[in-house]
Every structure is written in C-alpha cells, then in structure tokens.
C-alpha cells in the first residue's frame, strides 16, 4: 500500500517533528521570586499547549503541533527544577543580584536596569541578566564608582 493511503508518516516527516532541546545556560540558574513564578507559569502554558495539540486527530498534524510545546515544557521544567531563588538585595550600598542600578555613559545617556536571572531578563523592559557584561562589571560596585567596559566608562548614579 502506498504511503499516501496510510495515516503513518514517513521517517523524514517524523524527524521534522523532533525539535532539538533549547540550550540550557552553563551558569547557575539564579532567579528572583517573580522570575520563579514566571518560569512556573511558562510550564503551565507549555503543558496546556501540549494538551491542546494532543486532541488533534491527524497523527502527523498532532506531532507537528506538539513539538514546540513539548520542547518548551522540557526546558521550563528543567529551569524550575534548577532555579535558585535569590532574595531581593537588602543593602542599597552596592550593586547585587536583584538591584536596580542607574548609570550614565560617556555619551550622556542615563540607563536604569534591574539585574535578574537569565530567563527573566528583558532589556527593553528594563532588566538585564546577571551574566550580561554590563551587569557583571557593575556587581559589587557602589554609587559614584566609575567602571570601564570596552572603550566606555559608566558612572553609577543610584542603586535601589
């Protein structure tokens, strides 16, 4: 019987539905309380998407629709499992994980970022990962300190 008359897919089509795992960072999975909650929500959303795709009757389409949520589910479950919640910094004397730091650049720009975990970082929303070069150079520094990154100097204005 020709493949066209069966519901079974070819080996090539099956391989297309197996997505590689999302890369897991080699750094410790430090998160804020909000970051952990966001990861847990991502697990729920991926699980719901996978379950919704499971209801699709056509086996080929079901596998295609399940591939992405299944990959996301594996990733987020692992990130929740390895999460190390770091309490908000109590001291505003030095930049630490969870701190919000305002600094000025040589070109006059003033920027403010909160230093958070890798999965919760969103520079456009005002947060950067603690492993980002700017965050790494600012950690442990105090207001008034000047640091050099590349060919630029940054002056820490405020820590909150």
C-alpha positions as CSV (number, residue, x, y, z in Angstrom):
1,X,0.0,0.0,0.0
2,X,1.3,3.5,-0.9
3,X,2.2,5.9,1.9
4,X,-0.5,8.2,0.7
5,X,-3.1,5.8,1.9
6,X,-1.9,5.4,5.4
7,X,-2.1,7.6,8.5
8,X,1.5,6.7,9.4
9,X,4.1,9.3,8.5
10,X,7.4,8.7,6.8
11,X,10.6,8.7,8.8
12,X,11.5,12.0,7.3
13,X,8.3,13.6,8.5
14,X,8.7,12.1,11.9
15,X,12.2,13.5,12.2
16,X,10.9,17.0,11.3
17,X,8.7,16.9,14.4
18,X,11.6,16.2,16.8
19,X,12.9,19.6,17.7
20,X,16.3,19.9,19.4
21,X,16.2,20.9,23.1
22,X,16.6,24.5,23.9
23,X,20.1,25.3,25.1
24,X,20.5,25.4,28.9
25,X,22.9,28.0,30.2
26,X,26.0,26.8,32.0
27,X,25.6,29.5,34.6
28,X,23.8,28.9,37.9
29,X,20.1,29.4,37.4
30,X,19.6,32.4,39.7
31,X,16.1,33.8,39.8
32,X,14.1,36.4,41.7
33,X,10.8,35.4,43.3
34,X,9.0,36.9,40.3
35,X,11.3,35.0,37.9
36,X,10.4,31.7,39.5
37,X,6.7,32.5,39.3
38,X,7.2,33.4,35.6
39,X,9.0,30.1,34.9
40,X,6.2,28.1,36.7
41,X,3.7,30.0,34.5
42,X,5.7,29.0,31.4
43,X,5.5,25.4,32.5
44,X,1.7,25.6,32.8
45,X,1.3,27.3,29.4
46,X,3.6,24.8,27.6
47,X,1.6,21.9,29.3
48,X,-1.7,23.4,28.2
49,X,-0.4,23.9,24.6
50,X,0.8,20.3,24.5
51,X,-2.5,19.0,25.8
52,X,-4.4,21.1,23.3
53,X,-2.3,19.7,20.5
54,X,-2.9,16.1,21.8
55,X,-6.6,16.5,20.9
56,X,-5.7,16.8,17.2
57,X,-6.9,13.7,15.3
58,X,-4.5,13.6,12.4
59,X,-1.3,11.9,13.8
60,X,1.0,13.9,11.6
61,X,-0.5,17.3,12.5
62,X,-0.7,16.3,16.1
63,X,3.0,15.5,16.2
64,X,3.9,18.8,14.4
65,X,1.7,20.8,16.8
66,X,3.1,19.0,19.9
67,X,6.8,19.5,19.0
68,X,7.3,23.1,20.1
69,X,5.2,22.9,23.4
70,X,7.0,19.6,24.3
71,X,10.4,21.2,23.8
72,X,9.4,24.3,25.8
73,X,7.9,22.0,28.5
74,X,11.2,20.1,28.9
75,X,13.2,23.4,29.0
76,X,11.0,25.2,31.6
77,X,10.6,22.1,33.8
78,X,14.4,21.9,34.0
79,X,14.7,25.7,34.7
80,X,12.2,25.4,37.5
81,X,14.0,22.4,38.9
82,X,17.4,24.1,38.9
83,X,16.1,27.5,40.0
84,X,18.0,29.1,42.9
85,X,15.8,31.9,44.3
86,X,17.9,34.9,45.4
87,X,16.1,37.2,47.9
88,X,16.0,40.9,47.0
89,X,19.1,42.7,48.0
90,X,18.7,44.3,51.4
91,X,21.6,46.7,51.0
92,X,21.5,49.6,48.6
93,X,25.2,50.2,49.1
94,X,26.5,48.0,46.4
95,X,25.1,46.6,43.2
96,X,23.9,43.0,43.7
97,X,21.5,40.4,42.1
98,X,18.1,42.0,42.2
99,X,19.4,45.5,42.5
100,X,18.1,48.3,40.2
101,X,21.1,50.4,39.1
102,X,21.1,53.7,37.3
103,X,24.3,54.7,35.5
104,X,25.4,57.3,33.0
105,X,27.5,56.6,29.9
106,X,30.2,58.7,28.3
107,X,27.8,59.8,25.6
108,X,25.4,61.3,28.2
109,X,22.9,58.5,28.1
110,X,21.4,57.6,31.5
111,X,20.2,54.0,31.8
112,X,18.4,52.1,34.5
113,X,18.3,48.3,34.7
114,X,17.3,45.7,37.3
115,X,19.8,42.8,37.5
116,X,17.9,39.5,37.3
117,X,18.1,35.9,36.1
118,X,18.7,34.9,32.5
119,X,15.2,33.8,31.7
120,X,13.6,36.9,33.2
121,X,15.9,39.4,31.5
122,X,14.3,41.8,29.1
123,X,16.5,44.9,28.3
124,X,13.6,46.7,26.6
125,X,11.6,46.3,29.8
126,X,14.5,47.5,32.0
127,X,16.1,44.2,33.2
128,X,19.3,42.5,32.3
129,X,20.8,39.2,33.1
130,X,23.3,39.0,35.9
131,X,25.7,37.3,33.4
132,X,25.5,40.2,30.9
133,X,28.8,42.0,30.6
134,X,27.4,45.3,31.9
135,X,25.8,43.6,34.9
136,X,29.0,41.6,35.7
137,X,31.1,44.8,35.7
138,X,28.6,46.7,37.9
139,X,28.2,43.9,40.5
140,X,29.8,44.8,43.9
141,X,30.3,48.5,42.9
142,X,28.8,51.5,44.8
143,X,27.1,54.7,43.8
144,X,29.7,57.1,42.5
145,X,32.0,54.3,41.2
146,X,33.2,54.6,37.6
147,X,33.8,51.3,35.7
148,X,35.1,50.7,32.2
149,X,33.5,48.4,29.7
150,X,35.1,48.2,26.3
151,X,36.0,51.8,25.4
152,X,33.3,53.3,27.5
153,X,33.1,54.5,31.1
154,X,30.0,54.1,33.2
155,X,29.3,56.0,36.3
156,X,26.9,54.5,38.8
157,X,24.4,57.2,39.9
158,X,22.0,55.3,42.0
159,X,21.3,51.8,43.4
160,X,17.8,50.9,44.6
